[in-house]
Amino acid sequence: MPEFFTRQPGPASRPLWLVRETDLDAWRAALPPSVAAWVRESGFAAERHRVLLLPGPDGSLVGSACGLGALHDWDSLRPAAVAGLPERLPQGQWHLETPLPPRAATHALLGWIMGSYRFDRYRNTRASALRSVTLAAPAGADVEHALRAGEADALARDLVNTPAADMGPEQLAAEAAALASRHGAKLGVLSGAALLDAGLEAIHTVGRAGPQAPRLIDLTWGELDHPRVTLVGKGVCFDSGGLDLKAASAMLLMKKDMGGAAMALAVAHMVMDARLPVRLRVLVPAVENSVGSNAFRPGDIIRTRKGITVEVGNTDAEGRLVLADALSLADDEHPDLLLDFATLTGAARVALGPELPALFSNDDDLAAGLEASGRAEGDPLWRMPLWPSYDEELASKVADINNVTTSGFAGAIIGALFLQRFVSATRAWAHLDLYAWNPRERPGRPVGAEAQCVRTAYRLIQRRFAAAG
């Protein structure tokens, strides 16, 4: 059991109140007079994320309050509202004194678990050894779901936070193998020249100059007669830009270019741990886009698995090339649902910023379902159009298509349109263009890896296929 969580409050557990602005007066009136006076003198107005420690008559700590701001109903409580508490409360055990409906209780527990995450693999002193802050599970919370989602969140963030020297294609395949072993899944890995034998030339071409051989990771789990759900994750473990070399400043975060693979594996963990009645497949093209004597070049032409030839207009648009082969392989099975996750374009960040992944889909019902799941889980995304007239921008004079355009417009849409070329049989496909990184400090969400679309995708899968079993 995680050290930051207990099933029941212990005898030394202190109360923690979650206070909305609308409840402030009633909450304060129910406190002992001395504590109520302290709240008034402190100017506590239940501001969002504000934490107020509450002293007893002798000055000892008797509890704490966390403001939720203008939260109108408890079902709108999201994990982020309490994620900052583990690092802001004093050591010891805490329990929620505020009664919550089940969904809010689950989100509160999940927020606590997510806020307890620390990436201290490379620190001589682990953060967990310095202080111990625990929360007793709130009454009514779905503890198993909160733990499952918290584990998935930590898995994704660990993978993205790990430097490329320790998270290359080989190590990423090892992580997938460990996940497969844990859940009784099957894992196949095609590496090096075997990729060419399987017609996966694009994956091989992008990764052939890397210090580790390129790979296609292929995880399968579940009964053959269950609905087919396939997840594809971009696994570019480091992206130098290739011969179209990135500037040094643009390379600083390129260990996170395998963020799509991290999210796909995290969703897979949730699906398998919950034993959802689906036939799950996870495809991760794992490569490093490096500079070397055998690196692919601008102007090269690649024959993809689907037979579409691609002129390389820019070697720094490599993610769509490796995804093309993986999507083609997935599409051959006509899955009932196909989701791909990728840190694909800077243009999506320009349009929507780092906190809001871009959603593209060929299925209106699927897009609406993902948006609804994102709102419900506090794990949002925003739909953008697969605008068909931009498709001609990918034209090439020497191949079927180019991997980039000469225009600087609509980069995220162009990237999605490129991928759509390789999904011809699957009726329910969505492409999630995400950032996988938190660029600024927020309560419970430090600068570093950020899991995006994981809970959203899981809930969508659960709602679509839970009745299949």
C-alpha positions in Angstrom: 0.0 0.0 0.0 1.4 3.5 -0.8 2.9 5.3 2.1 0.8 8.4 1.4 -2.5 6.6 1.8 -4.4 4.6 4.4 -7.7 2.8 4.3 -8.9 4.2 7.7 -7.9 7.2 9.8 -5.6 6.4 12.8 -6.0 7.8 16.3 -3.6 10.7 15.6 -5.3 11.7 12.4 -6.2 15.4 12.0 -9.3 16.7 10.3 -9.0 18.4 6.9 -11.9 20.5 5.6 -12.5 21.3 1.9 -14.3 24.7 2.0 -16.2 26.3 -0.9 -16.9 30.0 -0.9 -20.6 29.4 -0.6 -20.1 27.2 2.5 -17.6 29.5 4.3 -20.0 31.2 6.8 -21.7 27.9 7.8 -18.4 26.1 8.2 -16.9 28.9 10.3 -19.9 29.1 12.5 -19.6 25.4 13.3 -16.0 25.8 14.6 -15.1 26.3 18.2 -15.1 30.1 18.9 -11.3 30.4 19.2 -10.7 28.6 15.9 -13.5 30.6 14.2 -11.8 33.8 15.4 -8.5 32.6 14.0 -10.2 32.0 10.6 -11.6 35.5 10.6 -8.4 37.2 11.6 -6.5 35.2 9.0 -8.8 36.6 6.3 -9.5 33.1 5.0 -12.2 33.4 2.3 -12.0 29.8 0.9 -9.9 31.0 -2.0 -8.9 28.3 -4.4 -5.8 26.4 -3.3 -5.4 28.4 -0.1 -4.4 26.3 2.9 -5.0 27.5 6.4 -3.7 25.6 9.4 -6.0 25.7 12.4 -4.6 26.0 16.0 -6.2 24.8 19.2 -6.4 26.9 22.4 -2.9 25.8 23.4 -1.4 26.6 20.0 -1.2 23.0 18.9 -2.4 22.1 15.4 -5.9 20.7 15.4 -6.7 20.7 11.7 -6.5 22.4 8.4 -8.8 23.9 5.7 -8.3 24.0 2.0 -10.2 26.5 -0.1 -12.0 25.4 -3.3 -13.1 28.9 -4.5 -16.3 29.2 -6.4 -17.1 25.5 -6.7 -20.8 25.3 -7.3 -21.5 21.6 -6.8 -19.5 18.8 -5.4 -19.6 16.7 -8.6 -17.5 19.4 -10.2 -14.6 18.7 -7.8 -11.6 17.6 -9.8 -8.3 16.0 -8.6 -6.3 19.2 -9.3 -8.3 21.0 -6.5 -6.5 19.0 -3.8 -3.3 17.9 -5.6 -1.3 20.6 -3.8 -2.1 19.4 -0.3 0.5 16.6 0.2 3.4 19.1 -0.1 1.7 21.9 1.8 0.3 20.2 4.9 2.5 19.3 7.9 3.6 15.8 8.4 1.2 13.2 9.8 -2.0 11.6 8.9 -5.1 13.5 7.8 -8.7 12.7 7.0 -11.4 14.6 5.2 -13.9 16.0 7.6 -16.1 17.4 4.8 -18.7 14.8 3.7 -18.5 14.3 -0.1 -20.6 12.4 -2.7 -18.8 9.3 -4.1 -17.5 11.0 -7.3 -16.0 13.9 -5.4 -14.6 11.6 -2.8 -12.9 9.6 -5.5 -11.4 12.7 -7.2 -10.2 14.0 -3.8 -8.3 10.8 -3.1 -7.0 10.7 -6.7 -5.8 14.3 -6.4 -4.0 13.4 -3.2 -2.3 10.4 -4.8 -1.3 12.4 -7.9 0.0 15.3 -5.7 2.2 12.8 -3.7 4.1 11.9 -6.8 7.9 12.6 -6.7 10.5 11.9 -9.3 13.6 11.3 -7.2 15.3 8.5 -9.1 18.5 10.6 -9.4 18.5 12.2 -6.0 20.7 10.8 -3.2 18.0 11.5 -0.7 14.6 10.4 -1.7 11.8 13.0 -1.0 9.6 10.3 0.6 12.3 9.7 3.2 12.2 13.4 4.3 8.5 13.7 5.3 5.5 11.6 5.6 2.0 12.9 4.9 -0.9 10.5 4.5 -4.6 10.7 3.9 -7.2 8.3 4.9 -9.5 7.3 2.1 -12.7 9.5 2.2 -15.9 7.7 2.8 -17.6 6.6 -0.5 -14.5 6.9 -2.6 -13.8 4.3 -5.3 -10.4 3.5 -3.8 -9.4 0.9 -6.4 -10.1 3.3 -9.2 -8.1 6.1 -7.5 -5.2 3.8 -6.9 -5.3 2.5 -10.5 -5.5 6.0 -12.0 -2.7 7.2 -9.6 -0.5 4.3 -10.7 -1.1 5.1 -14.3 -0.3 8.8 -13.7 3.0 7.9 -12.0 3.9 5.4 -14.7 3.5 8.0 -17.5 5.3 10.7 -15.6 8.2 8.4 -14.7 8.7 7.3 -18.3 8.6 10.9 -19.6 10.8 12.3 -16.8 13.6 9.7 -17.3 16.4 11.1 -19.4 16.9 9.6 -22.9 20.2 8.0 -21.7 18.1 5.7 -19.5 15.0 5.6 -21.6 15.9 4.7 -25.1 14.0 2.2 -27.4 15.5 -0.7 -25.5 14.5 0.5 -22.1 11.1 1.5 -23.3 10.6 -2.0 -24.6 11.7 -3.3 -21.2 9.1 -1.1 -19.5 6.4 -2.5 -21.8 7.6 -6.1 -21.0 7.3 -5.4 -17.3 3.8 -4.1 -17.8 2.9 -7.2 -19.9 4.3 -9.5 -17.3 2.4 -7.9 -14.5 -1.0 -8.2 -16.3 -0.4 -11.5 -18.2 -0.3 -9.8 -21.6 1.8 -11.0 -24.6 4.6 -8.8 -25.9 6.3 -9.0 -29.3 9.2 -6.7 -30.3 10.5 -6.3 -33.9 13.9 -4.7 -33.9 16.5 -3.5 -36.5 16.4 -5.3 -39.8 13.3 -7.3 -38.8 11.4 -4.1 -39.2 12.3 -4.0 -42.9 11.2 -7.7 -43.2 7.8 -6.7 -41.8 7.4 -3.8 -44.2 7.9 -1.2 -41.5 10.4 0.9 -43.4 9.4 4.2 -42.0 10.1 3.2 -38.4 13.4 1.7 -39.4 14.4 4.7 -41.5 13.8 7.2 -38.7 15.6 5.2 -36.1 18.4 3.6 -37.9 21.0 6.3 -36.9 20.2 6.0 -33.2 22.6 4.4 -30.7 19.9 1.7 -30.1 18.2 -0.1 -32.9 14.6 1.1 -33.7 11.8 -1.1 -32.5 8.1 -1.8 -32.8 6.6 -2.8 -29.4 3.4 -4.9 -29.8 1.5 -5.7 -26.6 -1.8 -7.8 -26.8 -4.1 -8.7 -24.0 -7.7 -9.9 -23.6 -10.1 -12.4 -25.2 -10.1 -12.7 -29.0 -13.9 -12.4 -29.1 -14.0 -9.1 -27.2 -14.2 -5.7 -28.9 -10.9 -4.7 -30.4 -9.3 -1.6 -28.8 -5.9 -0.5 -30.2 -3.7 2.2 -28.7 -0.7 3.6 -30.7 1.9 5.8 -28.9 4.7 7.8 -30.5 7.9 6.5 -28.9 10.6 8.9 -30.1 12.9 8.6 -27.1 14.9 11.6 -28.1 14.5 13.9 -31.0 17.5 15.8 -32.2 15.6 16.8 -35.3 17.9 14.6 -37.3 19.8 16.3 -40.1 17.3 19.2 -39.9 18.9 19.7 -36.5 17.0 21.5 -33.8 18.4 24.5 -31.9 19.9 23.6 -28.6 17.1 25.3 -26.7 14.5 23.2 -28.6 16.3 20.0 -27.7 16.2 20.5 -23.9 12.8 18.8 -23.5 13.1 16.2 -26.2 13.4 13.4 -23.7 9.6 13.9 -23.6 9.1 13.1 -27.2 8.1 9.6 -26.2 5.2 11.0 -24.2 2.6 9.5 -26.5 4.0 6.0 -25.8 4.0 6.8 -22.1 0.3 7.7 -22.2 -0.6 4.6 -24.3 1.1 2.3 -21.8 -0.5 4.1 -18.9 -4.0 3.7 -20.4 -3.2 0.1 -21.1 -2.3 -0.4 -17.4 -5.7 1.0 -16.4 -7.6 -1.2 -18.9 -5.8 -4.4 -17.9 -5.9 -3.7 -14.2 -9.6 -3.1 -14.3 -10.0 -6.3 -16.5 -12.2 -4.4 -19.0 -13.8 -6.8 -21.5 -11.8 -5.7 -24.5 -9.1 -7.2 -26.8 -6.4 -4.7 -26.2 -3.4 -4.0 -28.5 -0.7 -1.4 -27.9 1.7 -0.5 -30.7 4.7 1.7 -29.9 7.2 2.6 -32.6 10.3 3.2 -30.4 13.2 5.1 -32.1 15.7 7.8 -31.5 15.9 10.5 -34.2 19.7 11.0 -34.3 22.4 12.5 -36.5 24.8 10.0 -38.0 26.4 8.8 -41.2 23.3 6.6 -41.9 20.7 9.2 -40.8 17.8 9.7 -43.3 18.0 12.9 -45.3 15.7 15.7 -46.5 14.6 14.6 -50.0 14.7 10.9 -49.2 11.6 8.9 -50.2 10.3 6.3 -47.8 7.9 3.5 -48.7 5.5 3.1 -45.8 3.9 -0.2 -44.8 0.6 1.0 -46.4 2.4 1.4 -49.7 2.2 5.2 -49.7 5.5 6.8 -50.6 6.6 9.8 -48.6 9.0 12.5 -49.6 11.0 13.7 -46.5 10.6 17.5 -46.5 12.0 17.8 -43.0 13.6 15.1 -40.8 12.3 16.9 -37.7 8.8 15.8 -38.7 9.7 12.2 -37.9 6.9 11.4 -35.4 4.2 11.2 -38.1 6.5 8.8 -40.1 6.8 6.2 -37.4 3.2 6.6 -36.5 2.2 6.0 -40.1 3.6 2.5 -40.1 2.1 1.7 -36.7 -1.3 3.1 -37.6 -1.3 1.1 -40.9 -0.6 -2.1 -38.9 -3.4 -1.3 -36.5 -5.8 -0.4 -39.2 -5.4 -3.8 -40.8 -7.4 -5.4 -37.9 -10.3 -3.0 -38.3 -10.4 -2.3 -34.5 -13.6 -1.1 -32.9 -11.6 1.8 -31.5 -8.2 3.2 -32.4 -6.6 5.9 -30.4 -3.1 7.4 -31.1 -1.2 9.5 -28.6 1.7 11.8 -29.7 3.7 14.8 -28.8 3.3 15.6 -32.5 3.3 19.4 -33.2 4.4 22.6 -31.7 1.5 24.1 -33.6 -1.0 22.4 -31.3 0.7 24.1 -28.4 0.6 27.5 -30.1 -3.2 27.0 -30.7 -4.2 25.5 -27.3 -1.2 25.9 -24.9 0.5 23.1 -22.9 -2.5 22.2 -20.7 -5.0 21.4 -23.5 -4.3 18.5 -25.9 -5.7 18.7 -29.4 -8.2 16.1 -30.5 -8.8 15.1 -34.1 -11.2 12.4 -35.1 -13.1 10.9 -38.0 -16.0 10.0 -35.8 -18.3 12.7 -34.2 -19.6 10.3 -31.6 -16.1 9.3 -30.5 -15.0 12.9 -30.4 -18.0 13.9 -28.3 -17.4 11.0 -26.0 -13.8 11.9 -25.4 -14.6 15.5 -24.7 -17.3 14.5 -22.2 -14.9 12.1 -20.5 -12.3 14.8 -20.4 -14.6 17.2 -18.7 -15.8 14.6 -16.2 -12.3 13.5 -15.3 -10.7 16.9 -15.2 -8.4 15.6 -17.9 -9.5 17.9 -20.8 -8.9 18.0 -24.5 -10.2 20.2 -27.3 -11.5 19.1 -30.7 -9.9 20.6 -33.8 -11.0 20.0 -37.4 -9.6 17.5 -40.0 -10.1 20.3 -42.5 -10.1 18.4 -45.9 -9.0 21.3 -48.2 -5.7 21.4 -46.3 -4.9 17.9 -47.4 -3.6 19.0 -50.7 -0.9 20.9 -48.9 0.9 17.5 -48.4 1.4 17.1 -52.2 4.8 16.0 -53.5 6.1 16.1 -57.1 8.2 13.0 -56.7 6.2 10.8 -54.2 2.6 10.2 -53.1 2.9 12.8 -50.3 5.4 14.9 -48.4 5.7 14.7 -44.6 5.5 18.5 -44.3 4.2 21.5 -46.2 5.9 24.7 -47.4 3.2 26.7 -45.6 3.6 27.7 -41.9 -0.2 27.5 -41.4 -2.3 24.9 -39.6 0.5 22.7 -38.5 -1.5 20.6 -36.1 -4.2 20.0 -38.7 -1.7 19.1 -41.3 0.0 16.6 -39.0 -3.4 15.0 -38.3 -4.3 14.9 -42.0 -1.1 13.1 -42.7 -1.9 10.4 -40.1 -5.4 10.1 -41.4 -4.0 8.8 -44.8 -3.0 5.6 -42.9 -6.3 5.0 -41.3 -8.7 3.9 -44.0 -10.6 0.9 -42.5 -11.2 2.0 -38.9 -14.4 3.9 -38.4 -13.6 5.1 -34.9 -10.2 6.8 -34.8 -8.9 9.7 -32.8 -5.5 11.4 -32.8 -4.5 13.1 -29.5 -1.7 15.7 -30.0 -0.4 16.4 -26.5 2.4 18.1 -24.7 3.2 15.7 -21.8 4.9 18.4 -19.8 4.1 20.9 -17.2 6.1 24.1 -18.0 5.1 26.0 -14.8 4.6 25.3 -11.2 1.1 24.7 -10.1 -0.2 23.2 -6.8 0.6 19.5 -6.8 1.8 19.7 -10.4 5.5 20.7 -10.5 7.5 21.5 -13.6 8.1 18.2 -15.3 6.2 15.3 -16.9 2.4 15.6 -17.1 0.1 12.7 -17.8 -2.5 13.8 -20.3 -5.6 12.1 -21.7 -4.9 8.9 -19.7 -8.0 9.0 -17.5 -10.1 10.4 -20.4 -9.2 7.6 -22.7 -9.8 5.0 -20.0 -13.2 6.3 -19.1 -14.2 6.4 -22.8 -13.1 2.7 -23.2 -14.9 1.7 -20.1 -18.1 3.4 -21.0 -18.1 2.1 -24.6 -17.3 -1.5 -23.9 -18.1 -2.3 -20.2 -21.2 -4.2 -21.3 -19.3 -6.4 -23.7 -18.4 -8.9 -21.0 
